[in-house]
Amino acid sequence: MLRRSFLPALLAALVAVPLTVLLGPVAASPARPAVAVSATGPAVAASPVRVMPLGDSITGSPGCWRAILWNRLQSTGHTDVDFVGTLGPQGCGQPHDGDNEGHGGYLVTNVANQKLLPGWLAATRPDIVLMHFGTNDVWSSIPPATILAAYSTLVDQMRESNPEMRVLVAKIIPLAPPTCAGCGQRAVALNAAIDGWAAGKTTARSPVVVVDQWTGFDTATDTYDGVHPNAAGDQKMSDRWYPALAAALSDVTPDPTATPTATPTATPTATPTPTGSPTPTPTSGTGCTAGYRIVGQWQGGFQGEVTVRNTGSVATRGWTVTFALPDGQRISQAWNAELAQTGTSVTARNVSWNGSLAPAAEATFGFLGGTTGTPVVPTVTCTAS
């Protein structure tokens, strides 16, 4: 009987021994561990928080508010941030992480309808998205309800990529282009509907936060063409993004990864196309190529875009693009380049901030034109200096 009762007594005694006696003192775990231990593999370093700036030329061509914002994050202790995107930087005169998804001329409705975002997400795996999108839709007279439906599609795609995605959506900056008298009021109508849309789309797991880029922004002093921010506008945009992004960063703990993210090299699964089919026509030049595409067209007018790429082994100091338009096509407005047209001949030169391109880097400029027929894609040449 004594031997039979010994084992239960011993087990009871062991259970009563405090855990600290068996294992020693246990230290509290930090809130953000420097390493994460996998049950099936070795310890791996925690990855930085990946932030995708998403939008059109206001975000990417050159989108120098991103450079200001990134440097402010670095100077205020947010050094574990990786800006991500399938597009590279376009200068801006200060070192920064320039990866982005700012596609000049793009309509958010087309990006949603053509399902372009999933490929960009798969290539970059963001934790947070900064979205300033819809300016070209406003310019194209697309109703706010249609634009907001596109927003919803993109947010759904973001959550499929990352169920805990933090989404910062901007009320777009004002626009007053000389060729679009109704653009300003249409932007007001879109912005007025964003708060209500966001309230219905946000969730506890994947919050949608509205960032007011509209209030206090003046197209006369904060843009160089009524649409795209100048240095003062870039500073204002950065100032508006910063508090919302800093708050989101404090709320994100990315999954650990054995290999820190670097500049993505994957290309989207579909060629981005704002309207119609893609129309790049690369033509070799001295150290650079240029691709021309028609972004959109309407009765009596069209929007074109040219992407310049440095194909040399050293940085460029400048570039010049030339092409000829058919009779009846006349460019009325351009941005991100100094453009002149004589007859059918068009010459575009870099502006001060986008002439210096590292090898394989790109710069994009756009323009509006009138036409008496159907716009065509011309042969384009590029010369680098």
C-alpha positions, 0 to 999 in steps of 0.5 A: 500500500505504501508503494502504491501511494508513493507515485501520486504523492510525488506527482503532487509534490512536483506540481506544487513546486513553483515554476521559477524553482524549476526554470529560474527567473523568467524575464518579461518579453519586450513589446517588439522583439528584436528576433522571432523564434520559429518552432520549425526553423532558426531565429529570424530578424523582424522585418521593417514595416512596409508602406506603399504610397499609392496613386497617380503623378501627384504621388509618383512624378516625382511625388517629392512629398514622399522624400520629405515624409521619409526623412521626417520619419527617420529623424523622429525615430521611425527607422524601421520603415520600408517604402515599397512599390514597383516604381523607383524614385525620381530624384527630389534632391535628397536621399530617401527610400523612393519606391512607390506606386504613383502611376502618372495619368492613372485613373483609380477606376481603371486600376480597380476595373483592370485588377492591377493592384493585386500584382503590385501587392504581391510584389511588395507585401505592404502593411500600410497603404497611403492612397491619394487617388482620384484626381484623373477620375475627377478630371474625367468627370467620373461621378464620386460614387463610381470613384468610391466604389473603386476605392472599395474594390482596392481596399478589398484587394488590400485586405486579401493581401493582408487582412490587417492592412492599415489604409490611409486615404487622402481627401485629394488636394485641390486642382484648378487646371486652366483646361478644366473649369469644373475640376475644382468643384468635382474634387469638392464633391468627391472629398465631401463623400470620403468621410462617409465612405470610410466610416462604412469601410473601416474595421477594427482589424483593418482600419481606414483612416481619412487624411485631409490633404484638401484643407489649407492647400492653395493651388495658386501657391502650392502647385506649379500648374494648378494640379501638381504640388511644388515644394511648398505643396510637397511640404504640406502634403508630408505634414498632413501624412506624418501624424496619421502614418506615425500612429499607424506605424505604432500599431503595426507589428509585421511578420518576421522575415528571414530576408529584409525587404529590398527594392522589389524587382518583380513586375506587375502581373498586368501592364498598368493601363489607365485607358485602352491598351498599353502603348509603350514604344521604346526607342533606343537613344544615347543612354536612354529610351522613351516609351509613349502611351495614350492615357485617355482620349475624348472628343477633340482631345487626349492625354499622353504620357512619356516614360524616360529610362536611363539605359546607360551605366552612369547617371544622366545629367539631363535628357531630351525626348523628341517625337512628331505628332500628326497634323491636327494634334496640338499640345496645350499643357504639359507637366514634369518637362519643358515641352515645345511644339513647332508644327508637328515636331515636339521636343521635351527636356527634363526640368531641374529635379528629374534630369539626373537619373541613376542607371535603370531609373525612370522619369515620367512626364505628361501632357494634354492635347487637342486633336481633330482625329484619333490620337496615334502613338508616334515614334519617340527618340531619347538622348541623354547627357 
